[in-house]
């Protein structure tokens, strides 16, 4: 009788342990998914991000376009509500999103992509978008002065004549010399993104977001 009660008690404890800490056990995929949803609660529709084009190694709901948070985290849109299907996500623009973290599945395995290793892609967080709204980038306007074919320099010439050495490498957007743009930026110490200018260390305008502006 004592042995029976002991075994019964152990069984109850084991069941309670699985209920409270089920996500720490090697469970089936559907159970793991439920655990992930409980652990990673929905992030409300209040996160402002910049759309960035990644390398050909990345693929998701918007092809190789991901979202970059202001804290430097890359979010890979893995799935989304059908109502977002018509939204055009453009690299360089700003969006307000909400999301839930998800586990990657095999839905994009058959799509053609290159096999290079990209650390940013590998470390990106896959998410299911719960809301998606485009928001204004900024009111600062400038003219692009693209001398990269000559000396490696990309400058934004502000309306007051000030020239900013611009770092857009993380956005992977295409700009043309003389183009009018609207953008937001922060000034940081870093390596000046020019090939032939001295010194190579100085103030750099890291571009947060960028979009086309109408010509004057």
C-alpha positions in Angstrom: 0.0 0.0 0.0 2.8 2.4 1.0 4.6 1.6 -2.3 1.5 2.3 -4.3 1.0 5.7 -2.6 4.6 6.6 -3.2 4.4 5.8 -6.9 1.1 7.7 -7.1 2.7 10.8 -5.5 5.7 10.6 -7.8 3.4 10.5 -10.8 1.5 13.6 -9.6 4.8 15.5 -9.0 6.0 14.6 -12.5 2.7 15.7 -14.1 2.9 19.1 -12.3 6.5 19.5 -13.3 5.7 19.0 -16.9 2.8 21.4 -16.7 4.8 24.2 -15.1 8.1 23.7 -17.0 7.0 21.9 -20.1 9.0 24.1 -22.4 12.2 22.8 -20.9 11.6 19.3 -22.1 12.1 17.7 -25.6 8.4 17.8 -26.5 6.6 17.5 -29.8 6.8 20.4 -32.3 3.2 21.5 -31.8 3.7 21.6 -28.0 7.0 23.5 -28.4 5.2 26.0 -30.6 2.6 26.5 -27.8 5.4 27.0 -25.3 7.0 29.6 -27.5 3.8 31.5 -27.8 3.4 31.5 -24.0 7.0 32.5 -23.4 7.2 35.3 -26.0 4.1 37.4 -25.5 2.9 39.8 -28.3 4.8 43.0 -28.6 2.2 45.8 -29.0 1.9 47.9 -32.1 4.3 50.6 -30.9 7.8 49.6 -32.2 9.3 51.9 -34.8 11.6 50.2 -37.2 13.5 50.7 -40.5 13.1 48.4 -43.4 16.5 47.2 -44.7 17.5 45.0 -47.6 19.6 42.0 -46.5 21.9 39.8 -48.5 20.6 37.1 -50.8 21.1 34.7 -47.9 17.9 35.9 -46.2 14.3 35.2 -47.2 11.0 35.8 -45.5 7.5 37.3 -46.0 9.0 40.4 -47.8 11.8 38.6 -49.6 15.1 39.7 -48.3 13.7 42.9 -46.6 13.9 42.8 -42.8 13.2 45.3 -40.1 16.0 46.9 -38.0 15.0 48.3 -34.6 16.6 51.4 -33.1 18.4 49.1 -30.7 20.1 47.3 -33.5 18.1 44.1 -33.6 17.2 42.6 -36.9 13.6 41.2 -37.2 12.8 38.7 -40.0 9.2 39.0 -41.1 8.3 35.3 -41.2 4.6 35.5 -41.5 1.8 38.1 -41.3 -1.9 38.5 -41.3 -3.4 38.4 -44.8 -4.5 42.1 -44.5 -0.8 43.1 -44.8 -0.4 41.4 -48.2 -0.9 44.7 -50.1 1.4 46.8 -48.0 4.6 47.8 -49.9 7.6 47.6 -47.7 10.4 49.7 -49.0 14.0 49.6 -47.8 15.0 52.8 -46.0 11.5 53.7 -44.9 10.1 53.7 -41.4 7.3 51.5 -40.1 5.4 51.0 -36.8 4.9 47.3 -36.1 3.7 44.8 -33.6 4.8 41.2 -33.6 5.1 37.8 -31.9 8.3 35.7 -32.0 7.9 32.5 -33.9 9.8 29.4 -34.9 11.1 29.1 -38.5 9.4 26.4 -40.5 10.0 25.1 -44.1 7.8 27.5 -46.0 10.6 29.3 -47.8 12.9 26.4 -48.4 12.1 26.0 -52.1 12.7 29.7 -52.9 16.0 30.4 -54.7 18.6 32.2 -52.6 22.3 32.2 -52.3 24.2 30.1 -49.8 26.7 32.6 -48.4 26.9 33.1 -44.6 25.5 36.3 -43.3 25.8 36.8 -39.6 23.0 39.4 -39.5 20.6 36.9 -41.2 21.6 34.0 -39.0 21.0 36.1 -35.8 17.8 37.8 -37.0 14.7 37.1 -34.9 11.8 35.5 -36.9 8.5 37.2 -36.2 4.8 37.1 -37.1 3.6 40.6 -37.7 0.4 41.6 -36.0 0.3 45.2 -37.3 2.2 47.2 -39.9 1.9 50.9 -40.7 4.2 53.2 -42.6 5.3 56.3 -40.7 7.1 59.5 -41.8 10.8 59.3 -41.8 11.9 62.8 -41.0 11.8 66.4 -42.2 15.5 66.9 -42.8 16.0 67.3 -46.6 19.2 67.2 -48.6 20.7 66.6 -52.0 22.8 63.5 -52.6 26.4 64.1 -53.6 27.7 60.7 -54.6 31.4 60.8 -55.2 31.9 57.1 -54.4 33.2 56.3 -57.9 35.8 59.0 -57.4 37.0 59.0 -53.8 34.6 56.6 -52.0 32.6 59.4 -50.4 28.8 59.8 -50.1 27.7 63.2 -48.8 24.3 64.6 -48.1 24.2 68.4 -48.7 21.7 70.1 -46.4 19.6 73.1 -47.5 21.9 75.4 -45.5 25.0 74.1 -47.3 26.3 71.8 -44.6 27.7 68.6 -45.8 27.3 65.3 -44.0 29.4 62.2 -44.6 26.6 59.5 -44.7 26.8 55.9 -43.7 24.0 53.9 -45.4 25.7 50.5 -45.5 23.3 48.9 -43.1 20.3 50.0 -45.2 21.5 48.7 -48.5 19.6 51.3 -50.5 20.4 52.7 -53.9 20.9 56.5 -54.3 21.7 58.6 -57.3 23.9 61.7 -57.5 21.8 64.9 -57.3 18.7 63.1 -55.9 16.6 64.9 -53.3 16.0 62.9 -50.2 14.4 63.2 -46.7 16.1 61.4 -43.9 16.9 61.1 -40.2 20.3 60.5 -38.7 22.6 60.4 -35.7 26.2 61.7 -35.6 28.7 59.2 -34.4 32.4 58.7 -34.1 33.6 56.1 -36.6 35.5 55.3 -39.7 34.7 57.9 -42.4 33.1 55.9 -45.3 35.5 57.4 -47.9 38.4 55.6 -49.7 40.9 58.5 -50.1 40.2 61.2 -47.6 42.4 61.8 -44.5 41.8 61.4 -41.6 39.8 58.2 -41.8 38.4 58.6 -38.3 35.9 61.3 -37.7 32.2 62.2 -37.4 29.9 60.1 -39.5 26.2 60.6 -40.0 24.6 57.2 -39.5 21.4 57.3 -41.5 18.4 55.9 -39.5 15.9 56.1 -42.4 15.7 57.7 -45.9 13.1 58.3 -48.5 12.8 60.3 -51.7 11.7 63.9 -51.5 10.3 66.1 -54.3 12.8 68.2 -56.1 12.9 72.0 -55.3 
